Amino acid sequence: MSKEIKVALLGLVALAALYVGFNFLKGSNLLSSDRTYFAKYDNVDGLTVGNPVILNGVKVGQVKQMELLPEDRNRVKVSLELQKGVVVGDSTVASLSGSLLGSKTITLFLGRNATVYNGGEELRSYTVASITDAFQAKALPVLGTVDSTLIKINGFLNKDAKVSLQATLLNAQGSTEALKNLLLMNQRNINEITTNMAKLSGDLQVTSKKFDRIASNFAVLSDSLKVAPVGPAMRKLNVTMTEAQAALTGVNKALTDQKGSLGKLINDTLLYSNLNSTAVSSDALLKDLKANPKRYVHFSVFGGAAKDKKTKTEVETTATRPNGTAVETETKTTVK
C-alpha cells in the first residue's frame, strides 16, 4: 500500500473522528441507540443545545437541536434525545422551565399513555413562567411610573427651586459642621457624663444586690410568719377583746344605772348641791379663820388665867343650784 493511500485513509479517519467528537461536544452521540423526539415552544430564551432533559430529578436526555419554524408563527422546534429505556407517549408533557441564574431545562411529566412513542413523535409542550418573567411583568410598569414621576419632579424643580434646594443642602451641611464643632468643644463634658453614667450603673448594680438581699429577708420573714402560730394568738386576742368589751358594757351600765352608787354619784343633782354647799361653807370658814384667828385659837404665855371672853359669831351660808335657785340657808353660831 502506497503512502498516498495511507495518508488518505488517515485523513478520512481523522475527519470522521472530528465529526463524531464535534457532535459529542454538542451533546449528540452518533454511536448511541438513544431515541429522538421533538416539542414546539413559543420562546426558548436561555435554552441551548446540550441542556439536560430531567425526569423525576434525574437526567435522562439532552437537547439535541433547535430549529425556528417561520411557517408556524416563528415557533421553535426543539429536538430531545432521550435514553432508550425512557418510555414516553401521548400523555407525556415536556415542560420548559428556568432557574434563578437564567438557564433553562426541560422536565418530563409522564402519565397514563394510550399510545407509546418509538421515536420521532411530537411531545406535548408547556412553558412555565420564570421568576425573571414575573419580575419583568411587575417591574416594567413600576419603572414606567418611576420614570414619569422623575420627569414630573424635574419639571417641578425649576431654576429657583434648584437654587433653594442647594441653599438648603448648604445650610444642612453648615449645621452638621456646627454640631461637629459643638461636640468637639464639649468632648470633655461628654466624657465626664459617660464616666458618671458608668459610675451610676455600678452604683445601681450594688443597690440591686442590696435590694436582692432585702427581698430575701422579706421572703424569710414571710416564711416565718407563715409557720408562726398566728391563729391561736389571734383567737386569744379575740377572747380578750370580747372580755374587755363585756367589762366596758358593765361599767357603762353601772354609770347609767341611777340605783347604783356610781349612777347616783354621777346623776344625782342633790348630791352635787350638797357638795357645792359644803365647799362654799368650807371656803367661808377658811376666810373667817384667816381674818379673825383669835376667835378660834387662844394662847396664854404666862399661864395666867385670863378671863374668858365670849364671842358670838354667826356665819350664814346659802347654797345655790346650778340653775341659780337657792337650795337652803344654814346659820352657824360660834361662842369663844
C-alpha positions in Angstrom: 0.0 0.0 0.0 1.4 3.3 -1.1 2.0 6.2 1.2 -0.7 8.3 -0.6 -3.4 5.7 0.2 -2.3 5.6 3.9 -2.4 9.3 4.2 -5.8 9.4 2.5 -7.2 6.8 4.9 -5.7 8.5 7.9 -7.3 11.8 6.7 -10.7 10.1 6.4 -10.4 8.6 9.9 -9.4 12.0 11.3 -12.4 13.7 9.6 -14.7 11.0 10.9 -13.3 11.3 14.4 -13.5 15.1 14.2 -17.2 14.9 13.2 -18.1 12.4 15.9 -16.2 14.5 18.5 -17.8 17.7 17.4 -21.3 16.2 17.7 -20.3 14.7 21.0 -19.3 18.1 22.3 -22.6 19.4 21.0 -24.3 16.8 23.1 -25.1 14.3 20.4 -23.7 10.8 20.5 -23.8 9.2 17.0 -22.9 5.8 18.3 -25.7 5.6 20.9 -29.1 4.0 20.5 -31.0 6.9 22.1 -34.3 8.0 20.6 -35.2 11.5 19.4 -38.4 13.3 20.0 -39.4 17.0 19.5 -41.5 19.6 21.1 -42.5 23.1 20.0 -42.3 26.3 22.1 -43.1 29.9 21.6 -39.9 31.2 23.2 -36.7 29.2 24.3 -34.7 32.1 25.6 -32.0 30.7 27.8 -32.2 27.2 26.3 -29.1 25.9 24.5 -28.1 22.7 22.8 -26.8 20.2 25.3 -29.1 21.4 28.2 -30.4 18.4 30.2 -33.8 16.8 30.0 -35.0 15.8 33.5 -37.3 13.1 34.7 -38.1 13.0 38.4 -34.9 14.9 39.1 -32.6 12.6 37.0 -31.1 13.5 33.7 -32.5 11.1 31.0 -31.5 13.1 27.9 -30.4 16.3 26.4 -31.4 19.0 23.9 -30.1 17.9 20.5 -31.2 20.6 18.1 -33.3 23.8 18.0 -35.0 25.0 14.7 -37.0 28.1 14.0 -40.4 27.5 12.2 -41.3 30.6 10.3 -44.4 28.9 8.8 -45.7 28.1 12.3 -45.8 31.7 13.8 -42.0 31.6 14.4 -42.2 28.9 17.0 -39.1 26.9 17.9 -38.8 23.2 17.3 -36.6 21.5 19.9 -35.3 18.0 19.4 -34.9 16.0 22.5 -32.6 13.0 22.6 -33.8 10.5 25.3 -32.3 7.3 26.6 -33.7 4.1 25.1 -35.2 2.9 28.4 -37.4 6.1 28.9 -41.0 5.3 27.8 -43.0 8.3 26.6 -46.3 8.6 24.9 -49.3 10.8 24.1 -49.7 11.8 27.8 -46.1 12.9 28.2 -45.5 16.7 28.7 -42.2 18.4 28.1 -42.2 21.4 30.4 -39.7 24.2 29.7 -38.7 25.9 33.0 -35.9 28.2 34.1 -33.7 28.7 37.1 -32.6 31.8 39.0 -29.4 32.0 37.0 -31.3 32.2 33.7 -30.5 28.7 32.4 -33.4 26.5 31.3 -34.1 22.9 31.3 -36.8 20.6 30.0 -38.7 18.4 32.5 -40.7 15.4 31.5 -44.0 14.6 33.2 -45.3 11.1 32.5 -48.9 10.0 32.6 -51.1 7.1 31.6 -50.3 6.7 27.9 -52.8 5.4 25.4 -50.1 5.3 22.7 -46.4 4.6 23.3 -43.9 6.5 21.1 -40.9 4.8 19.5 -39.1 8.0 18.3 -39.6 10.9 16.1 -43.1 11.9 17.5 -44.0 15.3 18.9 -44.5 15.6 22.7 -46.9 18.0 24.3 -45.2 21.1 25.4 -45.7 23.5 28.3 -43.8 26.6 29.3 -43.5 27.6 33.0 -43.3 31.3 33.7 -40.0 32.1 35.2 -39.2 34.4 38.1 -37.4 36.7 35.7 -40.5 37.0 33.5 -42.8 37.6 36.5 -40.4 40.2 37.8 -40.2 41.9 34.4 -44.0 41.9 34.2 -44.3 43.5 37.6 -41.2 45.8 37.3 -41.8 47.3 33.9 -45.0 49.2 34.9 -43.3 50.3 38.1 -40.3 51.5 36.2 -42.5 53.4 33.8 -44.3 55.1 36.7 -41.0 56.0 38.3 -39.7 57.4 35.1 -42.8 59.6 34.7 -42.5 60.7 38.4 -38.9 61.7 37.9 -39.9 63.6 34.8 -42.6 65.5 36.8 -40.1 66.2 39.6 -37.6 67.5 37.1 -40.2 69.7 35.7 -41.3 70.9 39.1 -37.7 71.7 40.2 -37.1 74.8 38.1 -34.1 77.0 38.5 -35.3 78.9 41.6 -36.3 75.6 43.2 -32.9 74.1 42.5 -31.2 77.1 44.0 -33.4 76.9 47.1 -32.7 73.2 47.4 -28.9 73.8 47.0 -29.1 76.5 49.7 -31.0 74.1 52.0 -28.3 71.5 51.5 -25.6 74.0 52.2 -27.4 75.1 55.4 -27.7 71.4 56.4 -24.0 71.0 55.8 -23.3 74.1 57.9 -25.5 72.8 60.7 -23.6 69.5 60.5 -20.3 71.3 60.8 -21.6 73.4 63.7 -22.8 70.2 65.5 -19.5 68.6 64.9 -17.6 71.6 66.4 -20.0 71.7 69.4 -19.3 68.0 70.0 -15.6 68.6 69.8 -15.8 71.6 72.2 -17.9 69.6 74.7 -15.9 66.4 74.4 -14.6 66.7 77.9 -18.1 67.2 79.3 -19.4 64.2 77.3 -16.6 62.1 78.7 -17.5 63.2 82.2 -21.1 62.4 81.6 -20.1 59.0 80.2 -18.0 58.3 83.3 -20.8 59.4 85.6 -23.2 57.2 83.8 -20.8 54.2 84.2 -20.4 55.0 87.9 -24.2 55.3 88.3 -24.6 52.0 86.6 -22.1 50.4 89.0 -23.9 52.0 92.0 -27.2 50.7 90.6 -25.7 47.3 90.4 -24.7 47.4 94.1 -28.1 48.8 95.0 -29.7 46.0 93.1 -27.7 43.4 95.1 -28.9 45.2 98.3 -32.5 45.0 97.1 -32.0 41.3 96.4 -30.9 40.8 100.0 -33.9 42.8 101.3 -36.2 40.7 99.1 -34.6 37.6 100.5 -35.1 38.8 104.1 -38.7 39.6 103.3 -39.1 36.1 101.9 -37.6 34.6 105.1 -39.9 36.9 107.2 -42.9 35.8 105.2 -42.0 32.2 105.6 -41.5 32.7 109.4 -44.9 34.5 109.6 -46.4 31.6 107.6 -45.2 29.0 110.1 -45.8 31.2 113.2 -48.8 30.3 115.5 -50.7 33.4 114.5 -54.1 31.7 114.6 -54.0 30.8 118.4 -52.7 34.3 119.2 -55.5 35.9 117.2 -58.1 33.7 118.9 -56.7 34.7 122.3 -56.7 38.3 121.4 -60.3 38.0 120.2 -61.3 36.4 123.5 -59.5 39.3 125.4 -61.2 41.9 123.3 -64.6 40.2 123.9 -64.0 40.2 127.7 -62.8 43.9 127.6 -66.0 44.8 125.7 -68.1 43.0 128.2 -66.4 44.8 131.1 -66.8 48.2 129.4 -70.5 47.3 128.8 -70.8 46.6 132.6 -69.1 49.8 133.5 -71.4 51.8 131.2 -74.4 50.1 132.6 -73.3 50.9 136.2 -72.7 54.5 135.3 -76.1 54.9 133.6 -78.0 53.0 136.4 -79.3 55.6 138.8 -80.0 53.0 141.5 -76.3 52.2 142.0 -73.7 54.2 143.8 -71.8 55.3 140.7 -75.1 56.2 139.0 -76.2 58.3 141.9 -72.8 59.9 142.2 -73.0 61.0 138.5 -76.7 61.6 138.0 -78.0 62.8 141.5 -78.2 66.6 141.4 -78.9 66.9 145.2 -75.6 65.3 146.0 -74.0 67.8 143.7 -75.8 70.6 145.5 -74.8 69.3 149.0 -71.1 69.1 147.9 -71.4 72.6 146.5 -72.8 74.0 149.7 -70.1 72.2 151.7 -67.5 73.7 149.6 -69.0 77.1 150.0 -69.2 76.7 153.8 -65.6 75.5 154.0 -64.5 78.4 151.9 -66.3 80.9 154.2 -64.9 79.2 157.3 -61.3 79.4 155.9 -61.8 83.1 155.0 -63.1 83.9 158.6 -60.3 81.9 160.1 -57.7 83.9 158.2 -59.4 87.2 159.0 -60.1 86.5 162.8 -57.7 83.8 164.0 -58.2 84.9 167.7 -61.7 83.8 167.6 -60.7 80.2 167.2 -57.2 79.9 168.8 -56.2 81.4 172.3 -52.7 81.4 173.6 -51.5 82.1 177.3 -47.8 82.9 177.6 -47.6 83.2 181.4 -50.1 80.7 182.3 -52.3 83.3 183.9 -56.0 82.7 183.8 -57.4 85.2 181.5 -60.9 86.0 181.6 -62.8 84.1 179.1 -64.2 86.2 176.5 -67.2 85.0 174.9 -67.6 86.0 171.3 -70.6 85.0 169.4 -70.1 84.7 165.7 -72.8 83.9 163.3 -72.0 82.6 159.8 -74.8 82.3 157.3 -74.3 80.0 154.3 -76.5 79.9 151.4 -76.1 77.2 148.7 -77.4 77.7 145.2 -78.2 75.3 142.5 -76.6 75.3 139.1 -79.7 77.0 137.6 -79.4 79.9 140.1 -82.1 79.0 142.7 -81.4 78.8 146.4 -81.4 75.4 148.0 -81.2 76.1 151.7 -79.8 78.5 154.2 -77.6 77.5 157.1 -76.7 79.6 160.1 -73.7 78.7 162.4 -73.1 80.3 165.9 -69.7 80.1 167.4 -69.0 81.2 171.1 -65.5 82.0 172.2 
